[in-house]
Amino acid sequence: MHPELRIVASICRMPKDFRETRTVSMSQLLEASGYTTRPDDITEARLANYLREHPELVDSWINESEDNRGSPAWYLQERPDAHRRGTAWVVGRYPDDALKEFTDRFEACAYYIKRFIEEIRNS
């Protein structure tokens, strides 16, 4: 497996691995992924492509977002959008109220993941 793909896969599985093991922190999972040595190589596009191939992982990230009680903290939400007659995905950061909307759940999740892991990396 190509090194970037291995890192992307590890990152996208972080909430699932965290819930299954309960023996390591999200920071430890991020470090073990190899992301911290190559953060610029792991783009939102690569994350979104992997999520499209493994759509069940988006639900893991939604659950992670819902369970996060920190402040400040990034969040990922699905909400009705009457203007588009579909679903809008919102990524924001509490309490800053900085919001970005998406029509594509994979792009929204990738955007959320990148900010989530960057916050961990920079803490």
Residue pairs with C-beta under 8 A, 6 or more apart in sequence:
1 9
3 34
3 38
4 38
4 41
4 42
4 46
5 46
5 50
6 34
7 33
7 34
7 35
7 38
7 41
7 42
8 42
8 46
8 47
8 50
9 50
10 29
10 32
10 33
10 34
10 35
11 30
11 33
11 35
11 42
11 47
11 113
11 117
12 47
12 50
12 51
12 54
12 57
12 113
13 57
13 60
14 26
14 29
14 30
14 33
14 64
14 117
15 26
15 57
15 60
15 61
15 63
15 64
16 57
16 60
17 24
17 29
18 24
18 25
18 26
18 29
18 64
19 60
19 63
24 32
26 120
27 120
27 123
30 36
30 117
30 120
30 121
35 42
35 117
35 121
36 121
39 118
39 121
42 114
43 114
44 107
44 110
44 111
44 113
44 114
45 110
47 109
47 110
47 113
47 114
48 104
48 106
48 107
48 109
48 110
50 57
51 57
51 58
51 106
51 109
51 110
52 106
55 106
58 105
58 106
58 109
61 76
61 109
61 112
61 113
62 76
62 78
62 109
64 116
65 74
65 75
65 76
65 77
65 112
66 75
68 74
68 75
71 94
71 95
72 93
72 94
72 95
72 96
73 93
73 94
74 91
74 92
74 93
74 94
74 112
74 115
74 116
74 119
75 91
75 92
75 93
75 94
75 112
76 89
76 90
76 91
76 108
76 109
76 112
77 89
77 90
77 91
77 92
78 87
78 88
78 89
78 90
78 105
79 87
79 88
79 89
79 90
80 87
80 88
81 87
81 88
81 101
81 103
84 103
86 103
87 103
87 105
88 101
88 102
88 103
89 101
89 102
89 103
89 104
89 105
89 107
89 108
89 109
90 99
90 100
90 101
90 102
90 108
91 99
91 100
91 102
91 108
91 111
91 112
91 115
92 98
92 99
92 100
93 115
100 111
102 108
102 111
